[in-house]
């Protein structure tokens, strides 16, 4: 059962939403609450962020098991007002999420602490939201640590200059990146590049690639093929078109679609026939690595 769920999550992570659904349904039928929530997300994405009946049903099932983000999605979709899908007590899914989550957070659950950030934000209680986000980070929640980096990057009230904001963001991203969190590796690389610290930015982009982040892997391929292209200062590596082509071929095999096809078209003219042949021979080295490729979508994103 766990392998089935992992395959569903892998497919969801590379935006194969429709294909992921049958795998997640098997896990959800066995009682996996996380699978129920992601089935809500998958079905919502199929209708471009709207609330389909399938999404509503799965969010409701997850919410009945205490999943706070499912409750917030039900609030977003006005499920109680429009569909008479309400909490057991009251009519506000935000308050229901708070009631279900606060005791877990107070008991030391770092993930629940992080969820309280979203819940209190929805309740317009922003000071409490930040308090719990910081507590979640202190408890080791890598997503919360990394999110504090994003907030620092945009905080013009606390940091007077862009450089100060980027330096503050880098500290948070680095904490999560050094703990092995792939999205933070990708974010740290971007921040360091904007700070002009190219060598370190490239090192973290490669680490993001090795951790399975598709953005890092695509940058790695592009930098091997044309490291001296305009606005490609992050490419602190020697040119190796065959290796770059091998990586693009492997990405296209694992994550097929318009983006992968476009990359092959764009870079195809920059690789000689001989380099393409060598890349084809090298492709197996880059195919189906562990951990698998993912966009690492936010659990509670758009």
C-alpha positions as CSV (number, residue, x, y, z in Angstrom):
1,X,0.0,0.0,0.0
2,X,2.8,2.4,0.9
3,X,4.4,1.8,-2.5
4,X,1.1,2.6,-4.2
5,X,0.8,5.9,-2.3
6,X,4.4,6.8,-3.1
7,X,3.9,6.3,-6.8
8,X,0.8,8.5,-6.6
9,X,2.8,11.2,-4.8
10,X,5.6,10.9,-7.3
11,X,3.2,11.4,-10.2
12,X,1.6,14.3,-8.4
13,X,5.0,15.9,-7.8
14,X,5.7,16.0,-11.6
15,X,2.3,17.4,-12.4
16,X,0.9,14.1,-13.7
17,X,-2.3,14.9,-11.8
18,X,-4.7,12.7,-13.7
19,X,-2.4,9.7,-13.6
20,X,-1.7,10.1,-9.9
21,X,-5.4,9.9,-8.9
22,X,-5.9,6.1,-9.2
23,X,-2.9,5.4,-7.0
24,X,-3.9,7.9,-4.4
25,X,-7.5,6.6,-4.4
26,X,-6.2,3.1,-3.4
27,X,-4.3,4.7,-0.5
28,X,-7.2,6.8,0.5
29,X,-9.6,3.8,0.4
30,X,-7.2,2.2,3.0
31,X,-7.7,5.2,5.3
32,X,-4.6,7.3,4.4
33,X,-5.7,10.9,5.3
34,X,-2.8,12.5,3.4
35,X,-3.8,10.7,0.3
36,X,-7.4,12.0,0.8
37,X,-6.1,15.6,1.0
38,X,-4.0,15.2,-2.1
39,X,-6.9,13.7,-4.0
40,X,-8.8,16.9,-3.2
41,X,-5.8,18.9,-4.5
42,X,-5.5,16.8,-7.6
43,X,-9.1,17.1,-8.5
44,X,-9.1,20.8,-7.8
45,X,-6.1,21.3,-10.1
46,X,-8.0,19.4,-12.8
47,X,-10.5,22.2,-12.9
48,X,-7.9,25.0,-12.7
49,X,-8.2,25.6,-9.0
50,X,-12.0,25.4,-8.8
51,X,-14.0,23.2,-6.4
52,X,-15.3,20.2,-8.3
53,X,-17.6,17.7,-6.6
54,X,-14.8,15.2,-6.4
55,X,-12.4,17.7,-4.8
56,X,-15.1,18.7,-2.3
57,X,-15.8,15.1,-1.4
58,X,-12.1,14.2,-0.8
59,X,-11.4,17.4,1.2
60,X,-14.5,16.6,3.3
61,X,-13.3,13.1,4.0
62,X,-9.8,14.4,5.0
63,X,-11.4,17.2,7.1
64,X,-13.4,14.6,9.0
65,X,-10.1,13.0,9.9
66,X,-8.7,16.3,11.2
67,X,-6.7,17.5,8.2
68,X,-6.5,21.3,8.7
69,X,-5.6,22.3,5.2
70,X,-8.5,20.3,3.8
71,X,-10.7,22.4,6.1
72,X,-9.2,25.6,4.8
73,X,-9.8,24.4,1.2
74,X,-13.5,23.8,2.2
75,X,-13.6,27.4,3.6
76,X,-12.1,28.7,0.3
77,X,-14.8,26.9,-1.6
78,X,-17.6,28.2,0.6
79,X,-18.5,24.5,1.1
80,X,-20.7,25.2,4.1
81,X,-22.6,28.1,2.6
82,X,-23.1,26.8,-0.9
83,X,-23.0,23.0,-0.4
84,X,-24.2,22.5,3.2
85,X,-20.9,20.7,3.9
86,X,-20.3,22.1,7.4
87,X,-18.2,21.2,10.4
88,X,-19.9,19.0,13.0
89,X,-20.0,22.0,15.3
90,X,-20.5,25.5,13.9
91,X,-20.3,26.7,10.3
92,X,-16.7,28.0,10.0
93,X,-14.1,25.6,8.6
94,X,-11.3,28.0,9.8
95,X,-12.5,27.7,13.4
96,X,-12.8,23.9,13.0
97,X,-9.2,23.7,11.7
98,X,-8.1,25.7,14.7
99,X,-9.9,23.4,17.2
100,X,-8.5,20.3,15.5
101,X,-4.9,21.6,15.3
102,X,-4.1,23.7,18.3
103,X,-4.0,20.9,20.8
104,X,-1.5,19.0,18.6
105,X,0.7,22.0,18.2
106,X,0.6,22.7,22.0
107,X,1.7,19.1,22.5
108,X,4.8,19.7,20.4
109,X,3.8,18.6,16.9
110,X,5.9,20.7,14.6
111,X,3.8,20.1,11.5
112,X,0.7,21.2,13.4
113,X,2.5,24.3,14.5
114,X,3.2,25.1,10.8
115,X,-0.4,24.5,9.9
116,X,-1.4,27.1,12.6
117,X,0.5,29.7,10.6
118,X,-2.0,29.1,7.7
119,X,-5.0,28.9,10.0
120,X,-4.3,32.0,11.9
121,X,-3.5,33.8,8.7
122,X,-7.0,32.9,7.4
123,X,-8.4,34.2,10.7
124,X,-6.5,37.5,10.2
125,X,-4.6,36.9,13.4
126,X,-1.2,37.6,11.9
127,X,0.8,38.0,15.1
128,X,-0.3,34.6,16.3
129,X,0.4,33.2,12.8
130,X,4.0,34.3,12.9
131,X,4.5,33.2,16.5
132,X,3.5,29.6,15.5
133,X,5.5,29.7,12.3
134,X,8.6,30.6,14.3
135,X,7.8,27.9,16.9
136,X,7.4,25.3,14.1
137,X,10.8,26.3,12.7
138,X,12.4,26.1,16.1
139,X,10.9,22.6,16.4
140,X,12.7,21.6,13.2
141,X,9.9,21.8,10.5
142,X,11.9,22.3,7.3
143,X,9.0,23.7,5.4
144,X,8.4,26.4,8.0
145,X,12.1,27.2,8.1
146,X,12.2,27.6,4.4
147,X,9.0,29.7,4.3
148,X,10.6,32.1,6.8
149,X,13.2,32.7,4.1
150,X,10.5,33.6,1.6
151,X,8.9,36.0,4.1
152,X,12.3,37.6,4.8
153,X,12.9,38.1,1.1
154,X,9.7,40.2,0.8
155,X,9.9,42.0,4.1
156,X,10.5,45.7,3.3
157,X,9.3,46.8,6.7
158,X,12.0,44.9,8.6
159,X,14.9,45.1,6.1
160,X,15.7,48.4,4.5
161,X,17.6,47.2,1.4
162,X,17.2,44.3,-1.0
163,X,20.7,43.0,0.0
164,X,19.6,42.9,3.7
165,X,16.4,41.0,2.7
166,X,18.4,38.5,0.6
167,X,21.0,37.9,3.3
168,X,18.2,37.3,5.8
169,X,16.5,34.9,3.4
170,X,19.7,33.1,2.7
171,X,20.1,32.3,6.4
172,X,16.7,30.6,6.7
173,X,17.0,28.8,3.3
174,X,20.5,27.6,4.3
175,X,19.2,26.0,7.6
176,X,16.6,24.0,5.7
177,X,19.0,23.2,2.7
178,X,21.7,21.9,5.0
179,X,19.1,19.6,6.6
180,X,18.5,18.1,3.1
181,X,15.3,19.9,2.1
182,X,15.4,20.1,-1.8
183,X,13.1,23.2,-2.2
184,X,15.4,25.1,0.2
185,X,18.5,24.1,-1.9
186,X,16.8,25.5,-5.0
187,X,15.7,28.7,-3.2
188,X,19.1,29.2,-1.6
189,X,20.8,28.9,-5.0
190,X,18.5,31.6,-6.4
191,X,19.1,34.0,-3.4
192,X,22.9,33.5,-3.5
193,X,22.9,34.1,-7.3
194,X,21.1,37.4,-6.7
195,X,23.7,38.3,-4.1
196,X,26.4,37.7,-6.7
197,X,27.8,34.6,-4.9
198,X,27.9,32.6,-8.1
199,X,30.2,29.7,-7.1
200,X,28.1,28.9,-4.0
201,X,24.9,29.4,-6.0
202,X,26.0,26.8,-8.5
203,X,27.0,24.3,-5.8
204,X,23.5,24.5,-4.3
205,X,21.8,24.2,-7.6
206,X,23.7,21.0,-8.3
207,X,22.8,19.8,-4.8
208,X,19.1,20.6,-5.6
209,X,19.4,18.5,-8.8
210,X,20.9,15.6,-6.8
211,X,18.0,15.9,-4.3
212,X,15.6,15.5,-7.2
213,X,14.5,19.1,-7.8
214,X,13.5,19.4,-11.5
215,X,14.5,23.1,-11.6
216,X,18.0,22.2,-10.4
217,X,18.3,19.4,-12.9
218,X,17.2,21.6,-15.8
219,X,19.6,24.3,-14.8
220,X,22.4,21.7,-14.6
221,X,21.7,20.5,-18.1
222,X,21.5,24.1,-19.5
223,X,24.7,25.1,-17.9
224,X,26.6,22.1,-19.3
225,X,25.4,22.9,-22.8
226,X,25.7,26.7,-22.9
227,X,27.4,28.0,-19.7
228,X,28.4,31.3,-21.3
229,X,24.9,32.3,-22.5
230,X,23.5,35.7,-21.5
231,X,22.2,35.9,-17.9
232,X,23.8,32.5,-17.2
233,X,26.3,33.7,-14.5
234,X,25.2,30.9,-12.2
235,X,26.8,28.4,-14.5
236,X,30.1,28.0,-12.8
237,X,31.1,24.9,-14.7
238,X,33.0,23.7,-17.7
239,X,31.1,23.2,-20.9
240,X,30.0,19.6,-21.5
241,X,27.2,19.5,-24.1
242,X,27.0,15.7,-24.2
243,X,26.3,15.5,-20.5
244,X,23.8,18.3,-20.7
245,X,22.0,16.5,-23.6
246,X,22.0,13.3,-21.6
247,X,20.3,15.0,-18.7
248,X,17.7,16.6,-20.9
249,X,16.9,13.3,-22.5
250,X,16.5,11.7,-19.1
251,X,14.3,14.5,-17.9
252,X,12.1,14.2,-21.0
253,X,11.8,10.5,-20.4
254,X,10.7,10.9,-16.8
255,X,8.8,14.2,-17.1
256,X,7.4,14.2,-20.6
257,X,5.4,17.2,-21.7
258,X,5.6,20.5,-23.5
259,X,8.4,22.0,-21.2
260,X,10.7,19.0,-21.8
261,X,10.0,19.0,-25.5
262,X,10.7,22.8,-25.7
263,X,14.0,22.3,-23.9
264,X,15.1,19.7,-26.4
265,X,14.1,22.0,-29.3
266,X,15.9,25.0,-27.8
267,X,19.2,23.2,-27.0
268,X,19.1,20.8,-29.9
269,X,20.9,23.2,-32.3
270,X,23.6,23.8,-29.7
271,X,24.7,20.2,-29.6
272,X,26.5,18.5,-32.4
273,X,25.3,15.1,-33.8
274,X,28.4,13.5,-32.2
275,X,27.5,15.1,-28.8
276,X,23.9,13.9,-29.2
277,X,25.1,10.3,-29.8
278,X,27.3,10.5,-26.7
279,X,24.5,12.0,-24.7
280,X,22.2,9.1,-25.7
281,X,24.8,6.7,-24.5
282,X,25.1,8.6,-21.2
283,X,21.3,9.0,-20.6
284,X,21.0,5.9,-18.5
285,X,23.3,7.4,-15.9
286,X,20.7,10.2,-15.3
287,X,17.5,8.2,-15.6
288,X,15.3,7.2,-12.7
289,X,17.7,8.4,-10.0
290,X,16.8,8.4,-6.3
291,X,15.2,10.5,-5.1
292,X,12.9,10.8,-8.1
293,X,12.4,14.1,-9.9
294,X,9.8,16.4,-8.5
295,X,8.6,20.0,-8.7
296,X,8.1,19.8,-4.9
297,X,4.7,21.5,-5.0
298,X,3.7,23.3,-1.8
299,X,1.2,21.3,0.2
300,X,-1.0,24.3,0.5
301,X,-0.2,26.2,-2.6
302,X,-2.2,27.8,-5.4
